[in-house]
Amino acid sequence: MRKSLSYVLSIAFAVLCVFSGVIFYPAKSTAAEITYSGTVSDQTTSDILYLSTSGGTIHIKLDQSTELENAKFLLPGNYITAQCYRGSDEYWHASKLSGNSSAGKVSIDNSTKATVKGTIAKGTSEQLLYLVVSNGTMQIKLDQDTDVSGVKYMIVGKTVQVVCARGSDAYMHALSISDVAGASSSYSSTGAAASGNGITGIVDKGTTTSILFLQTSGGTMQFVLDLGTDASGCRVLIPGQSITVNYYRGSDAWNHASRLVNNSASASAEVALDANSKLTVSGTVTSSTTENTLYLNTSGGVMQIRLDMATNFSRCPVLLQDKNVQVVCERGQDEYLHAVQIIAN
């Protein structure tokens, strides 16, 4: 009887120890992480990173706790590695972003210091900031010493304040960049050389992906199209089309287009698409193409493909007559094929 009692007490003590361990040393619960690598899409905002990977586009939420390692610049085309975990909202959240941001260095003349406010434009990289201000587009160099601690992410379309000064290479260089509340852009300085004008005309023959020929009341003008050109308001440059061009005088003595706007039409609102209907077609752009519809001459005939605000033009900034392109399409709820992405061949 004494042995049985002793045995029972031993078992009870063992069970108590187990439960005590659970109470005082609870099991650690960790969320499974996964790593994605790819290039930043132009849809990226300060809240969600759209990462184009080999398996498709991943939507990743950006939080205050997201750790950054050379990944301050979330600009279209930049290669980023994201360590993610599944949040309680069922979204992927970035625990860490890794990139390869870098910048150069020149001597700066602080006597030319100026403060400007504007919107980050397409074409911005770790070395050069294209900033759309009230009277044009500024090109501002970024250096290793540029203080970017005041801005969470550098994203196209974001409004920022930049303190800059003239460098020994004749460029304005950013000393610091910080976030700005609100969306207004302004410019006030005697030290920064930014110029901006707007002119309306008709797209002329000879226009290419790098040079725009524009018929104006004063004759035919030529504008350089480059990474800093904002073509979001004019995706089609077909001869005979009426557009407005905002431009500035570049250091190469050429007029550079900072922004293009179609005077007769704008991109349509996006509609729901059926991802299961995806197909890819190739062909040449015809002269009937507009901001809303791409007329594509293919081996099987001319296709009509809708263009809308969700169409990704990152790999083909503008559509030109007779240009060879590849189009990724999906069927919309309006029964039309819609261009998801356009790629220049």
N, C-alpha and C positions, 0 to 999 in steps of 0.2 A: 504494500500500500504506500509506503514511504517512497519507494522507487517510482511508482506511477505518478505520485504527486510531484516528485522532483522533475520527472520527464515532461509533465504538463506545464510546469512553471518554466522550464527551459524553452519549450516551444513558444509559450506566450511572450517570453523575454525577446526571443529572436524576432517574432512578428512585430513587437513594439519597436525594436531597433530599425527594422525595415521601414516602418511608417515614419519614424523619427527622421530617418535619412531623407525620405521623400519630402517631409515638411521643411527641414532645415537646408537640404541640398536639392532643390527642385531641378528636374531635368531641363537643360537649356534648349530652347526652341529657336531654330535658325531657319530663315526663309531660303530656299534654294535659289542660287544665283546662276545667271547665264550671261555669256559675253557675246556681243554682236559687234562686228566691224563693217564699216562701209563709208559711203560719202554722204555729206550733209545735203539734204534736199532744200530747194528754195522755198518750201512751204514751212520751214522751221520757224518757230516763234520763241519767245522767252520762256514759255511754259511747256512746249512740246517739241522734242527733237524728232524730225522725220529723217530716218536714216535709211538710205538706199543700200540694200545688201544683195548678195547673189540670190537670196531666196525671196526678195520682194522688199517693200518699204515697211520698216518697223516704226511704230509710234511709241516714243519713250518720254515719259513725263520727267521734267526737270524740277527739282525741289531745292529749297534753301540748303539742305544737307548734302546735295550732290558735290562730291569732291572733284576738283579740276586739276589735271596734270598736263600743262601745255595745251589746254583745250579752251582757252578764253574765246577764240574766234570760231564761232559756229556758222561759217559762211558756205554758200553753195559750192560743192565740189571738194571741200576739205575732207580729208580722211580722218575718221574718228573711231576709236574703240570704246564701247560702252559696256560697263559691268552693270547688269540689271537684276532687279528682284521683282517679284509679283506683289503688288500692293493689295490692300484690302478692297480697293475699288476695281480690282481685276485688271488694272493697267500695269504695263511694265514701267518701273521707276529706275532712274539712273542713280546708282550708288557712287559711281566714279566714271569720269570721262577722261580719256587719254588721247592726246594729239601730238602734233609736231610744230607748234607755233614758234616762229623765230623772226628776228628783225635785225637790220643793220645799224650802223652808227656813223654820224658825221658831226663836225663842230657846229654849234648853234649860236646865233647872235641874239641874245636875250633882249636887246634893245628894240627888237622888232616884234616883241610878244603881243599877241592878240587873242581874244576869246570869241569863238563863233559857236552858233547853235545850228544844227541841221539834222538831216536824215541820212542814215547810212545807205548808200546806193549799191546796186549790183556791180560786181567787178572788184569790190573791196577785198583785200588780202591781208596777210600778216605784215606785209611791207608797205602797202599803200591804201589809204582810206579815201574813198570817193564820198564826199559829203555834199548833199543837195541843200543849198541855202536859198534864201529868198530871191537872189539875183543870179543864180547859176549853180555850177557844180565845182567844188574845190577838190584838188588833189593834194592830200596831206600825207607826208611820209611818216611811217611808224618805226621807232627805234627800240633797241633793247632797254633804253632808259625811260621809255614812255610809260607813265603811271596809269595803269588801267584798273587800279583797285576800286575806283569809284563806279565801275560799270560791271554788272553781273556777267552779261554775255554781249559779244559784238555780233549783232544779227541784222541782216538787210531789212530796212524799213523802220529801224529803231531810231528814235530821236535822242541825240546826245549833245553834250557840251564839250568843246575841245579848246584847250589852251595850247596855242601853237606859236612858233617863232621861225624866222628864216634860217635855213641851213647853209653851209658852205657850198652845197650843190645847187643853190638857188631855189630849192623847194621849201615850202612851209613844212615844218616837222611838228608832230604832236608831242607836247610836253606832258599833258594829262588828258584823260577822257573820262567823263562821268555821265551818269544817267540824268535825264531831265524829265520832270513831271509834266504831263501834257504833251500835245503833239505839234505845237506851233514851232516853226523854224524861223530864225532871224539871223541877221549878219550885221555887225558893227565893228569896224576896224579900219585903220589906215595902214596897217602893216601887212594884211593878207591880200594877195592879188587874185581876186576872183572876179570874173566878169560873166554876165549872162544876158542873153537876148532871145527873143522869140520871133520867128518868121514863118509865114504861111505860104505854101506853094504846092506844086504838083510833082509827084515822083516822076522822074524822067528815065528814059532808057539808059542803060549803062550802069545802073545801080547794082552794087555787089554787097557782099556781107561786110565789107570794110569801107566802102565809099558810097555815100548817098548823093545822087544828082537830083537837085530840086529846081524846077522852073519857078521863078518868082517874077514879080513885076519889074524887077531891076535886072533880069537876066538869069542864067543858070548858075546856081551856087553848088559847091561841093563841100560835103561834111564828112569827117572821119567818124566811122562807127567802130567803137571799141568796147572793152569790158565795162567801161564806166557809163555806157549809153543805157538809159532806162527805156526799154522798148515795151514795157507792160501795157502802155496805152496805144500801141500800134504794132501788132505782130505781123502785119502784111505790108510789103512794099512793092506793090504792083504799079507799073507805069500808068499814069492817068489818075492816080489816087491823090486826094487832097489831104495833106497833113500839116501839122504845126511842129516846128523844130525849135527847141531851146538849145542854145549852143554857147561855147566859150572859146576863147583864143588859147590854143595850147602853146607850150614852150617850143614846139616844132614849127610855129607860125601857121599851122593849119587851124581851121575852124572844126571843133569837135562837137558832135551832137551829145548833149547831156540828157535830153528827153525827147521822145517822139510821141505825138498824139494824133490819132486818126480823127479827122473832122466830121466824118459821115457816119461812123458806127463805133461801137465798143463791144467788148467781149460779153457774151451771154452769161446769165447766171448758171451755175452748175446744177445738174440734175442727178438723181440716183442712178447708178450704173450696176449692171449685172456682171460681177467678176467672172462668172462661169462662161461668159460669152466672149472672152478675150481672144483677139486675133491680131496678127501683125501683117501689114501690107506695105509694099514699096511702089514708088512711082514718081512722077514729076508734077510739080505744082503748075496748074493752068492759070490763064489770065482771068478766069471767072472767080477766082478765090477772093473771099472777103474776110473781115474780122470774125465773122460768125460761122462761115462754112469753107472748108478746104475742098476744092475740086481737084482730085488726084487722078492723073492719067496713068492707069495701070495696064498690064498685059491683057486684062479681061475687060477693059473699058474704063470710063471715067466714073469714079466713086465720089459721092458727096458725104463728107465727114464733118460733123459739127465740132466747132471750136468753142470752148467756154472758159470760165474763170479758173477751172481746175486743171486745164491742159498744161502739162509740164513742158516748157520751152527751154529748159536749161541747156539742152544739147543742140538747140537750133533756135537762136534768139529771134530771128525774123524769117518770114517766108518770102522767097523771091520767085518770080515767074521762071519756069523751066528748071527750077532747082530740084535735084534728086533727094528725096527724103524717105525715111522709114517711119511708119506710123503705127503705134500700139493703140488698138481700139477696143471699146466695150460698148455693148448695146445699152442705151438709156431707156428710162421708163416712157420716153416720148417715141420709142421705137426707132429712133435714129442711131446710127453709129456715132460715138463720140471719141475724139482723140484724147487718150490718156497721156501719151507722151509722143513728141516728135523728135526724130533724130536725123541730123544732116548726114547724108552719105558722101 
